């Protein structure tokens, strides 16, 4: 099974080489890496080009960028990876095995911090995802091409696109909740305060559940982040 790894980026020149460097063993095994730039003002594209199969430019916004990458992808499976998230070893084998049983899935997540409260945050995120069948972008969501297309891709909203897609994919089938962990950056949590970030994220999800406009939620998120 060939996997197309879609990486949405914006002004990531400081991290993109590390992100894509970690994906080179997957490219060597025949998988595809597609970087989708949302209009970076720095050297992100220049640094990405030697390390990706394709570097595209699209409308800014993770949903639009990931959909653009999915349209360009040639793989039978799609993996959506944030630039600050690292996959576990043999991620391709884990995904291929999971997609033999389920139509889509995600990994468990660990935040790259030794702070005990952030270890608890990761544990709660993984447990909540198992109980609800909802995944977030930090968990490196993946899906078979047919399931992704049947779900309609990421909806064109400014925030919560991962939760919206998860809800659509749940209608097709339950997720494969892999216990292997991706490691994602804790800088947002540490920079803005762990408790404050927890409260913000729960507030945003609650507002979204009750029908708040994702554009307004995105403004609130960006103002507090």
N, C-alpha and C positions, 0 to 999 in steps of 0.2 A: 504494500500500500504506500503510494507516494503522498507525502504530507506537504501542503503549502503553508508556510509559516508567515503570517501577515503581521507586520510590526508598524503600527501607526506612530508617527513621530512629529514633534514640533520643537525646534530649537534644542536639539539633543546632542550638539557637537561634543560635549564633554563626556557623554556616556555611550554614544552610538557604537564606537569601535569595540568597546568591551562587550556590549550586548551582542553584536553581530559576530564578534570573534568566538563567543561561546557557542554559536550556532554552526560553525564551520564543520565540525564532525558530522552533523546532520546533512549538510550539503554534500559532503564526501560520500555519504551513504545514499545519495540520489534524491534527497528531499529539496524543496524549493524555499528560498527566502525572498519575500517581497516586502520592501520598505515603502511606506506610503507617507509622503511628507505633506503636511498641511500648510505649507508656505513659510518655511523657516527663514529667519533673517540672518542665520549664522551659516556655518559650513557643514551642517548636518548632511545634506545630499552628497557633497564632495567626499566626505569621510565614509559614507555608506556605500558608494558605488563599487569599490573594489571587493566588498564583502557581501554583496547581495546579488541575487540573480536578476532582480529588477528593482529599480527605484522610480516610483511614480510620484506625481504631484496631484493632489485633489483638493476639493473644497475643505476648509478647515473644520475640524470636529471629528472626534473618534469614530462616530457612527459612519459618517460619510467616507472617511479614510479607510476604515476596515471593509466597508462594502466595495469600495474601489479596488482594494487588494483582492477581495474574493472574486470579483468579476475577472480580474487578470490571471487568477490562479489556474494552474493546470492539474493540481493534485486531486486525488479522490477524497482527501480529508483536508479540513481547514483548521489551523491552530492560530488563535489570536493572542499575541504576546505583547505586553507592554515593554517599553525599552528599559525599564528599571527592574524587570523580573527575569530570573534565571531558572531554566528548566532543570529537572533532576536528570541524572544519568539514564540513558536508554529510554528517554521520553518517547521516542518514536515507536519502540516496541510496546511500551505501555499503552499508547494510544491505539495502535493497531489491534492489540488484544482486546482493549475495551470496546472498540467499534465492531468487533465480532459479535458482541452481546447486546450493545446499546447503540442508539443513534447519535448520541452526543455525550459530552461529559466535561469534567474539569479536574484539576489537581487540588489537593490540600495546599495550604499556603503557610509560610513562616515568614515573619518580618525579620529583617537582618539587624537585629538589636539584641543585646543581652539583658535589656530591661525586663524584669519579671512581668510587669503589667502588659508589655507588648507580646510576650509569650502567651499570656492569657487571651489577649485580643485575637491572635491567630487561632487559638483553640476554639474560641467562641465562634469565629467566622466559619470555621470548618464544620462545627456542630450545627450551626444555624443552616448552613447550606445543605447538609445531609437531611435535616428535618423538613426543610421547605422545598428542596429540589431546585433552588434558585442559586445561580452562580454569579460571581462578580468578575470583572476583568482582571483583577489581581490574581485570580486562580487559573489563569491561562485556559480559557474555554476552548473546546474543540468540538467539531461536528463533522459528520459525513457530508459530502457535497449535497446530496439529495435532501437530507434533513434541513440543512441550512437554507437551501432554496425554498423548500416547502414551508418553512417558518417565515419566509419573506425577508430574511436578512435582518440587519440591525435597523430598527425604525429611525427615521430622520429626526431625532430629538437631541437636545443639547446635553442632557445628563440622564442617567439611568438606562442607557441603551442596552447595557449588559443584562440588567434585570428584566427589561421588556423582552429581549430575545429569549432569555431563559424561560419566561412564562409561555412564550409561543412554542418553544421546543418541548416544554413539558406536555403540551397537547399532543405531541407526536410520540413521546415516550419519556420515561424517567431517565435522569442522567447517570452516567458512570461517575461515581465519586471516588477518585483515585486517592489512596492514602499517601502515595509518593508526594513529596512536597516541592513546590516551586518556592523560591526565595525572592521576596520583593523588598524594595527599599522602604525603610522606616522614616525617611527624612521628613515627610509631611507630618507624621505623628509627633516626632521629636521636635520639629521646628515650631509647630503650632500648639503644642501641649497635648499630651496623650488623652487626658480626660476630656479636654475641650473638643478634640477631634472625634472621640467616640460619641460625644453628645451630638455634635454636628451631623455625623453620618447617620445616626439613628433618627435624628429629626428629619433629615432629608428623605429617608426611606419611608418614614411615617407619613410625611406630607405627600409623597408620591403615591403611596397606597390610597390616600384619601382624595386623589385626583388633582393634585397641584400641577400647574403648568411646568414642564421640565425646563423651559427657558428661565422662569423665575427661580427655580431651584439651582440652575447653573450659576445665575448671578449671585445667589446667596453663597454657594460653594466657593466661587472665585473670590468673593469679598472676604471670606473667612480663611481661605487657604493661604 
